[in-house]
């Protein structure tokens, strides 16, 4: 016969394993995300966007003046030298091959920069590891709760 603590531990452990597994399944594949950043006067910002091939990316930068350097994998959109822009810039590109797009923006104007965009990224290994850690936590909880069935420690 299982004790109450064992049953409660089993329920919590199974729930945690289920949540970790569902999260793992949701994080597989590519993800599209909207973002919006505001950059202070004189501040730099760096973006690294890992993405598989044939994924569209778009970014819009508005502000007084700014410098931009962008490199995309393979023969995609390339702005290799630091190029100065004023007022507004709209960037649309597609990853031609798997890899990372690297973007460096320096605010050189007298106002804040507003950066908005829609990016598509591939899965990230650190999220995969986090999901596995959640599942392992569920297994540990089940293991501890089963220990209460084998012998009850003093005080329980």
Order of alpha helices (4+ residues) and beta strands (2+ residues): alpha-beta-beta-beta-beta-beta-beta-alpha
